Amino acid sequence: MSKRAVLEVIALGVEDAVAAQAGGADRLEVVTDMAADGLTPPAATVAGIRRAVDISLRVMIRLADGFQAGDVDRLVRVAGELREAGAEEFVLGFLDAGGGVDLAAVERVVGVLDGCPWTFHRAIDRAADRDALRKQLDGMPGLDTYLTAGAVGGVDDGLPVLLAEAGRAGEPGYEQQLLVGGGLRLDHVPVLLKAGVDGFHIGGAARPGGWDEPVSVEAVAEWRAAVDGS
């Protein structure tokens, strides 16, 4: 029997989390400040969501807009505080000024995560060389997922890249799950499923009323049905 595809939903707070779980989400990406494309939430928010739902939580480690690490000492402190608060899964990713992976920053942050699973996020879509980034990160403790649209502009632009990377699953640097998100629409899902993609990530699509409104149970349920191939 094939394993069902993962549906991950962005949650900004407890109300989002409860609705996402009720709609059939498998996992939450917990962030704050979507005006900056998602930053590290307060530890109290993470703790409140953890008490409210029993699905997996991946917590963002990102302190400022953009994809450079900035103050790495502070990133390391924040990662440690989130671990102490009970966070067990994470989302992160840092590039240098030239668009290469900032391996030193990633290694320092991952070093305090105790082997916890984590996602390298859409910084990969801004990388100068996606393949090189994947191969540099190959074997990094805990790295099990890449969140990507295939291109900066979103899934419409990145679909050929996503299909090509899905076809390389299992190769060195491509063992991690491909979690597709960023301008993802329901009509993309059948094509991606056919290519073997088994991870889908939504944010705005779970909120028909926009980011000022909470996650909709009905919207998540519609996505659940789609990623299940129903």
C-alpha positions as CSV (number, residue, x, y, z in Angstrom):
1,M,0.0,0.0,0.0
2,S,1.4,3.4,-0.9
3,K,1.9,6.0,1.8
4,R,-0.4,9.0,1.5
5,A,1.0,12.3,0.5
6,V,1.9,14.8,3.2
7,L,-0.2,18.0,3.4
8,E,1.5,20.7,5.4
9,V,-0.3,23.9,6.3
10,I,1.2,27.2,7.6
11,A,-0.1,28.0,11.1
12,L,0.3,31.4,12.8
13,G,-1.5,30.5,16.0
14,V,-3.7,28.0,17.8
15,E,-6.9,28.8,15.8
16,D,-5.0,28.0,12.5
17,A,-3.6,24.8,14.0
18,V,-6.9,23.5,15.2
19,A,-8.6,24.2,11.8
20,A,-5.8,22.7,9.8
21,Q,-5.9,19.5,11.8
22,A,-9.6,19.3,11.5
23,G,-9.3,19.7,7.7
24,G,-6.9,16.8,7.5
25,A,-3.5,18.4,7.5
26,D,-0.6,16.0,8.4
27,R,1.8,18.7,9.6
28,L,2.0,22.4,10.4
29,E,4.7,24.9,9.6
30,V,4.6,27.3,12.5
31,V,5.7,30.9,11.8
32,T,5.0,34.5,12.5
33,D,5.0,37.6,10.3
34,M,4.0,36.5,6.8
35,A,4.7,40.0,5.6
36,A,8.4,38.9,5.9
37,D,7.5,35.4,4.4
38,G,7.5,33.7,7.8
39,L,9.8,34.3,10.8
40,T,10.5,32.4,14.0
41,P,7.4,32.4,16.2
42,P,7.5,33.0,20.0
43,A,8.1,29.9,22.0
44,A,4.8,30.5,23.8
45,T,3.0,30.2,20.4
46,V,4.7,26.9,19.7
47,A,3.8,25.6,23.1
48,G,0.2,26.6,22.8
49,I,-0.1,24.9,19.4
50,R,1.5,21.8,20.8
51,R,-1.1,21.6,23.5
52,A,-3.9,22.2,21.0
53,V,-3.2,19.6,18.3
54,D,-1.4,16.3,18.0
55,I,-0.1,16.5,14.4
56,S,3.6,17.3,13.7
57,L,4.9,20.8,14.0
58,R,7.8,22.2,12.0
59,V,9.0,25.5,13.5
60,M,10.7,28.2,11.5
61,I,14.2,29.3,12.4
62,R,14.5,32.7,10.6
63,L,14.9,36.0,12.2
64,A,14.7,38.5,9.4
65,D,13.4,38.9,5.9
66,G,15.7,37.5,3.2
67,F,17.8,34.4,3.2
68,Q,21.1,35.4,4.7
69,A,21.7,34.2,8.2
70,G,22.6,37.5,9.8
71,D,23.4,37.1,13.5
72,V,24.3,33.4,13.7
73,D,24.9,33.5,17.4
74,R,21.4,34.7,17.9
75,L,20.0,32.0,15.5
76,V,21.8,29.4,17.6
77,R,20.3,30.8,20.8
78,V,16.8,30.8,19.4
79,A,17.2,27.3,18.1
80,G,18.2,26.1,21.5
81,E,15.3,28.0,23.2
82,L,12.9,26.3,20.8
83,R,14.3,22.9,21.6
84,E,14.0,23.6,25.3
85,A,10.4,24.7,24.7
86,G,9.7,21.2,23.3
87,A,10.0,21.8,19.5
88,E,11.1,18.7,17.7
89,E,11.0,19.5,14.0
90,F,12.2,22.7,12.3
91,V,12.5,24.7,9.0
92,L,15.6,26.7,8.1
93,G,17.9,27.6,5.3
94,F,20.6,30.2,4.7
95,L,22.4,31.5,1.6
96,D,25.6,33.5,1.3
97,A,25.7,36.8,-0.7
98,G,26.6,34.9,-3.8
99,G,23.6,32.6,-3.7
100,G,25.5,29.6,-2.4
101,V,24.4,27.7,0.7
102,D,25.9,29.2,3.9
103,L,27.1,25.9,5.1
104,A,28.8,27.3,8.3
105,A,25.5,28.9,9.4
106,V,23.5,25.8,8.7
107,E,25.9,23.6,10.4
108,R,25.9,25.7,13.6
109,V,22.2,25.8,13.8
110,V,21.7,22.1,13.0
111,G,24.3,21.4,15.7
112,V,21.9,22.4,18.4
113,L,18.9,20.6,17.0
114,D,20.1,17.2,18.4
115,G,19.4,15.4,15.1
116,C,15.8,16.6,14.9
117,P,14.2,16.4,11.5
118,W,14.2,19.6,9.5
119,T,13.2,21.2,6.2
120,F,15.5,23.3,4.0
121,H,13.0,25.9,2.9
122,R,12.5,28.0,-0.2
123,A,15.9,29.6,0.0
124,I,16.7,26.8,-2.5
125,D,14.6,28.6,-5.1
126,R,17.0,31.6,-4.8
127,A,20.2,29.5,-4.9
128,A,22.7,30.1,-7.7
129,D,23.0,26.3,-8.2
130,R,20.2,24.1,-6.8
131,D,22.1,20.9,-7.5
132,A,25.3,22.1,-5.9
133,L,23.3,23.2,-2.8
134,R,21.7,19.8,-2.5
135,K,25.0,18.0,-2.8
136,Q,26.7,20.2,-0.3
137,L,23.9,19.5,2.2
138,D,23.8,15.8,1.5
139,G,24.3,13.8,4.8
140,M,23.4,16.8,7.0
141,P,21.9,15.4,10.2
142,G,18.1,15.6,10.3
143,L,17.6,17.1,6.8
144,D,14.7,15.1,5.4
145,T,12.8,17.6,3.2
146,Y,13.2,20.4,0.7
147,L,10.3,23.0,0.5
148,T,10.4,24.4,-3.0
149,A,8.4,25.9,-5.8
150,G,11.1,25.1,-8.3
151,A,11.5,28.8,-9.1
152,V,11.4,32.2,-7.3
153,G,8.2,33.0,-9.2
154,G,6.3,30.0,-7.9
155,V,5.1,26.6,-9.1
156,D,3.9,27.8,-12.5
157,D,7.4,28.9,-13.4
158,G,9.1,26.0,-11.5
159,L,7.1,23.0,-12.6
160,P,9.7,21.7,-15.1
161,V,12.3,21.8,-12.3
162,L,10.0,20.1,-9.8
163,L,9.3,17.3,-12.3
164,A,12.9,16.9,-13.1
165,E,13.9,16.7,-9.4
166,A,11.1,14.3,-8.6
167,G,12.6,12.1,-11.3
168,R,15.9,12.1,-9.5
169,A,14.5,10.8,-6.2
170,G,17.0,8.6,-4.4
171,E,20.1,10.0,-6.1
172,P,22.8,11.5,-3.9
173,G,21.4,14.9,-2.8
174,Y,17.9,13.9,-3.8
175,E,17.0,11.4,-1.1
176,Q,14.9,14.0,0.8
177,Q,11.2,14.5,0.4
178,L,10.2,17.1,-2.2
179,L,7.6,19.3,-0.4
180,V,6.0,21.6,-3.1
181,G,4.8,25.0,-2.0
182,G,4.8,28.6,-3.2
183,G,2.0,29.6,-5.6
184,L,0.8,26.0,-5.5
185,R,-2.8,25.5,-6.9
186,L,-5.1,22.6,-6.9
187,D,-4.7,22.1,-10.7
188,H,-1.0,21.5,-10.2
189,V,-1.6,18.6,-7.8
190,P,-2.5,15.8,-10.3
191,V,0.6,16.5,-12.4
192,L,2.8,16.5,-9.4
193,L,1.3,13.3,-7.9
194,K,1.8,11.6,-11.3
195,A,5.5,12.5,-11.1
196,G,5.8,10.9,-7.7
197,V,5.7,14.1,-5.6
198,D,4.3,13.2,-2.1
199,G,4.5,16.5,-0.2
200,F,2.4,19.6,-0.6
201,H,2.6,22.8,1.4
202,I,-0.1,25.6,1.5
203,G,-0.4,28.9,3.2
204,G,-2.6,31.4,1.5
205,A,-4.5,28.6,-0.2
206,A,-5.8,27.5,3.2
207,R,-7.2,31.0,3.9
208,P,-9.8,32.1,1.2
209,G,-10.3,35.3,3.1
210,G,-6.6,36.3,3.0
211,W,-3.8,36.3,5.6
212,D,-5.9,38.4,8.0
213,E,-8.3,35.5,8.3
214,P,-7.7,32.2,9.9
215,V,-7.2,28.8,8.2
216,S,-10.4,27.4,6.8
217,V,-11.3,23.8,7.7
218,E,-13.2,23.5,4.4
219,A,-10.2,24.8,2.3
220,V,-7.8,22.3,4.0
221,A,-10.3,19.5,3.5
222,E,-10.5,20.3,-0.3
223,W,-6.7,20.1,-0.5
224,R,-6.7,16.9,1.5
225,A,-9.0,15.3,-1.0
226,A,-6.8,16.6,-3.9
227,V,-3.5,15.3,-2.5
228,D,-5.2,12.0,-1.8
229,G,-6.1,11.8,-5.5
230,S,-9.8,12.0,-4.7
